[in-house]
Amino acid sequence: MVLFKDKTGISVQDAFKPVPVLDDDGQAVKDDKGRPVRRTDLDPLSLVTLVWLIGRKNDPDFTFEAALDVPAVELEVSLPEADPKE
C-alpha cells in the first residue's frame, strides 16, 4: 500500500511485524513449548492511517484529519492468532 507508506514511512508488513518479548536481561521470553513469545506494538500513526484508508474505502472524501478524530474506543483491532508451527 503506497498510501500507507507515504503517511507512516514504513510498510504495512513492518507496522504489524511481531517482535520478540524480552525479559529484564534482554533475553527472549519463551512459551511452555520453548518458542519465542512475540507481540505486535501498533504505532498510533499506523492505526490512524489504517482508519483513514478503510474510511476512504467506504467514503472517498474521508480525510486523514477525520481519521484523527475517530475515538480509539470505537475501534476494534484484532490480530490473527500466532501460527503454532512458528
C-alpha positions in Angstrom: 0.0 0.0 0.0 1.7 3.1 -1.2 -0.5 5.5 0.7 0.2 3.7 4.0 4.0 4.0 3.4 3.6 7.7 2.3 1.9 8.6 5.6 3.9 6.4 8.0 7.2 6.0 6.4 7.0 2.2 6.8 5.3 -0.7 5.0 2.1 -2.4 6.4 4.2 -5.5 6.9 6.7 -3.7 9.1 3.9 -1.9 11.0 2.4 -5.2 12.0 5.5 -7.3 12.3 5.6 -9.2 15.6 8.7 -8.6 17.7 10.1 -10.8 20.4 9.2 -10.2 24.0 12.4 -9.6 26.1 12.9 -10.1 29.8 14.7 -7.7 32.1 18.1 -9.2 31.0 17.3 -8.7 27.3 16.7 -12.4 26.7 13.8 -13.7 24.6 10.8 -14.9 26.6 9.8 -18.4 25.7 6.4 -20.1 26.0 5.7 -23.5 27.5 6.9 -25.2 24.4 10.2 -23.2 24.2 9.0 -21.0 21.3 9.7 -17.2 21.5 6.8 -15.1 22.6 6.1 -12.3 20.2 3.9 -9.2 20.3 2.8 -6.6 17.9 3.2 -3.0 19.1 1.0 -0.8 17.0 2.2 2.7 16.5 -0.7 5.3 16.8 0.2 6.8 13.4 -0.1 3.4 11.8 -3.5 2.9 13.4 -4.8 6.3 12.3 -3.6 5.6 8.8 -5.4 2.3 8.6 -8.6 4.1 9.9 -8.1 6.6 7.1 -7.6 4.0 4.4 -10.6 1.9 5.5 -12.7 5.0 5.8 -11.8 6.1 2.3 -12.9 2.7 1.0 -16.5 3.5 2.2 -16.3 7.3 1.6 -13.7 8.6 -0.9 -14.0 12.0 0.7 -13.0 10.7 4.2 -9.9 12.7 5.2 -6.9 11.9 7.3 -7.9 14.7 9.6 -11.3 13.0 10.1 -9.5 9.7 10.9 -7.6 11.6 13.6 -10.9 12.4 15.2 -12.1 8.8 15.4 -12.0 7.9 19.2 -9.8 4.9 19.8 -12.5 3.3 22.0 -14.6 3.0 18.8 -12.0 0.8 17.1 -12.0 -3.0 17.2 -8.5 -4.1 16.5 -7.8 -7.8 16.2 -4.7 -9.6 15.0 -4.6 -13.2 13.7 -3.6 -15.8 16.2 0.0 -16.8 16.0 0.8 -19.8 13.9 1.6 -22.6 16.4 4.1 -24.0 13.9 6.3 -20.9 14.2 
